[in-house]
Amino acid sequence: MLALLGASAGMVAAGAAQAAITVRDDAGNTVTLAKPAQRVIAMAPHITELLFAAGGGERVVGAMNFSDYPEAAKRLPLIGSDAQIDLERVLALRPDLLVVWQSGNTARQIEQLKSLGVPVFYSEPKKLEQVATSLTRLGQLMGTEAVAQAAAQDYRQKIAALSARYAARPVVRVFYQIWERPIYTLNGEHIASDAMRVCGGQNVFADERVPAPNVSSEAVLKANPEAIIGGQRHDAESGIQIWRKVTAMEAVKRGNLFMLDSELLVRATPRIADGIAVLCEKLETARQHRPAGKP
């Protein structure tokens, strides 16, 4: 009998040990939870989307400003903005996991959050495949693996289909403009550049050192992109429309000024597959605008 009790105790202890969840985050840190997270705070809009897509919508108890997708995210308590985090509000929400964005949250903010003693997971997907792995890892942390794995598989299939259709198409040199006064773009490390590659696009500012560099109009003219992509704006005189009078530029000369929902390309979430589908169509239009005989 004592032997049986001892064996049972050992099985319980082994089960408890197996219940611990360990994953590696995008900063290379090991994150371990004793049990699946039930109260998660998302420190960036893309993180909020990832958590919902991974099946953890009911576990998200707080989010940063601009967390507007899915619709349920708009009803979440806000714990701050890019400029300031309300630590008292964070504590009041009793989180058991904080998911932060190293490029969006300041070092000071992250240190403040780490001082709370709550496990921290860094989310920084820079490649399209990392969106899928983010889903599965977050699903592990929340105990929603089945939903997360299904979402990751669906996302991978969409990206694979787009790659099969467009990646071998003739290259289109692209300037992706995220703001016009001053002019900001994205470098090759940003996930938007990975999205361009799926469509056979090449970021003309891929070699810039910082993720979101400020470039001059002269630099854009020198790069002479074949297509300019910008986010949809309500003001017809803003955004990529500032280039319309620069008729010497290939993109303007050929009518390749395209607008799309920028959130679909700059947010590292499963919706980026939808953004890539639109981007690929735009770049295919640019190819159709090429003079006869030019590949």
N, C-alpha and C positions, 0 to 999 in steps of 0.2 A: 504493500500500500504506500509506504513512504517513497518507494522507488517511483511509483506512478505519480504521486504528488510532485516529486522532484522533477520528473519528466514534464509534467503539465506546466510547472512553474517556468521551466526552461523554455517551453514553447511560447508561453505568454511573453517572456522577456525577449525572445527572438522576434515575436510579432511586433512588440513595441519598438524594437530597434529598427525593424523594417519600415515602420510607419514614418520614420524621419525622411524628409524630402530634401535632396541636395541637387542643385543645378549650378551651372556657371553662367554669370551674366555677361553683358557685352563689354564690360571693363576687365573681364578675366577674373573677377572675384567669385569665390564659392559662396553660395547663399544656401543656408540650411534652415528648414522649418521643422519643428517637432510634429506638426500636423498641417493639413491644408489650410491656407489662409482664408479667413472668413470676412475680414474687414480690410479692404485694400484701398489705398489712396493713390490716384494717378497724378503725377506731377507734370504732365504735358498732354495736349489733345491727342497726339498719335498713340500715347499709352492708353488713354481711355478707350479708344477704338480697339486696340489690340486686346485689352482685357475683356471687352464685350464680345469680340469675335471669338475669343478663346473659351467662351461659355461662362465667364465670370461676372456678367452684368449685375446680378443680384448681390455680388460680394463687393462691388465698388461703392464705397461710402463717401468719397470726396474726390474732387478733381480741380484742376487749374482752369483759369479763364480760357475761353474759346473752345472748351470741350463740348462740341455741338453735334457729335455723331456717335452712335445712333440717336434717334429722337429722345430716348430715355435719358441720355447723358445730359440733356439740357436741364433736367430736374435735380441733378446732383448738387449737394452743397459745395460751394466754391471755397477753397482754402487759400486762395491768393492769385497772384499774377506773376508775370516774368520778373517784375520789379520787386515784389515783396510777398513773402509767405506769412500767413497768420498762424504762428506756431501754437497759440492757445486753441485755435479752432482745430488744428491737426490733432492735438492731444485729446480734445473733447470728443473727437470721432473714434477714439480708441482703436487705431489701426493695428493690425498684426503684420502688415507688409506695406512698405513704401516703394513705389516704382518711380525712379527719377530719370531725368534726361540730362546727361552730362553736358551736352552742347547748349541746352536751353535753360537749365537751372544754374545759377551762379555757384561758384565754389563755396562761397559763404553760406548760401542757402543749403547746399548739400551737407556741409559740415554741421549746420544747425539741426538738420533732420537726423543725421547720424548720431548726434548727441542725445537724441530722445531714447535711444536703446531699442528701436524697432528695426527689424531686418530690412535692409535696403537692396533693391535689385536695380542695376543700371540698364536702361534700355537705349540702345543707339544703333539701330539697323542701318547699315550703309550700303548693303547689297540686297538685291531682290530676294535671294534665298534666305537672308537673315530675317525677313518678315515671317517666313514659314517657321523657322526655328524659334523665333520669339513666341509665336503662338503656342508651340508645343511646350516650351519651357514654362511659360506663364500658366498653361493648362496644368502642368505638373504641380506648380506651386499652389494652385487653387483647387486641385483635385477634380478638374474638369477635363481630364486627358482625352476622353472620347470625342467631345465636341471640338476641342482644340486640334486634334489630329485630323478630323474630318475637314475642318476649315483650312488647315494647312495643305491637305491633299487637293482640295478644290482650287485653292489659290495656285499651287504648283502646276496644275493641269492648265489653267488659264494662261500662265506665263509661258509654259512650254508650247502651247498652241500658237501664241503670238510670235514667239521666237522662230518656230518652224515656218511661219508664213512670211516674216519680214526681215529677219536678221541677215539674210544673204542678199538683200536688195542693195542697189548702189548706194554708197554713203552720201548722206546729206549733212552738210556742216551747219550746226545749229547754235544760235545764241538764245539762251533761256534767260529772260529778264524777269526778276522778281520785284523790282521797284525801279522808278525812273528818275526820281529827284532826291538824292543822287542815284546813279545807276548801280544797281546791285544784280549780281548773277550768282551762279553756283559752280563750284569746281568739280573736278572729276571724282572726288571722294564722296560726293553727295549721291544719295540713292537715285535722284532724278537723272544723273548721268548714266547710271546703270539702266534706267528705263529707256533712255534714248538709244542705247546700244541694241536693245531688243528690236527696235524699229529700223536699225541701220543708220541711226543718227550719231553724229560726232559733236561733242560739246567743244566749241571753239575756245573756251576758257578752262578746259579740263586741267591744265597745268598750273593754275593759280594755287598758291599755298594754303590760303584760308578757305574754309568751306563756303562762305558767302562773301566773296570779294566785292569791293567797290571798284568799278572800272570806269574809265573815262570814255566819252563819246568818240574820241580819237582812236582809242583802242578798239572799240567796236567797228569803226570804219576800216581800220587796218585789218582786222580779222575778216571782214567782208563775208559774213555768213550768208548761206543760201536761203535760210529760213530763220525767222525770229518768232519765238514762242513767248507769250505772256499770259498772265492771269486775266480773267474776265473782270472788267471794271465798268462802273456805271457812267463815268465821265469819258465821253468819246475823244476828248482832247488829251487824255492822260494815257498811261501805260505805253504799249508799243506804238501807239499812234504818233508819238513824237518823231518817229523815223520816216513818216510818209513823205516828207519833203526831201529826204536824202536819196534822190533818184539814182545816184551813182552806185549805191549798194545793191548787190545782187538780189537780196531778199525783197527789197522795195521794187526794183526793176521788174521782177518776175511776179509780183503780187503775192509774196509768201509771208505775209504778216498774219499769224494765227493766234487766236485766243482760245483758252480752255480753262476749266476749273482748276486753278493752281493747287488746291488742296489735294486733288487726286494724284498729283505728282510729287509734292514736297512732303506729304505725310506718309511715313513708312508704315502703311497698313494694308490689309488685303484689297482695299479699294484702289490701290495703285494699279492693279491689273486693269481696272476700268479706264483709268487715266491713260495708261499705255495704249489701250485699244484706240482711243481718240487721237493720241499723239501719232500713232502709226498711220492713221488715215490722213492726218495733216501732212506728214512727210511724204506720203505717197502722192498727195496732190502736188507737192513741191517738185517731185520727180516728173510729174506730168506737165509741169510748166517749163521744163527745160527746152531750149531750142532744139529743133529737129537735128538729129544726128549726134546729140550730146548724151552720153550714157548717164 
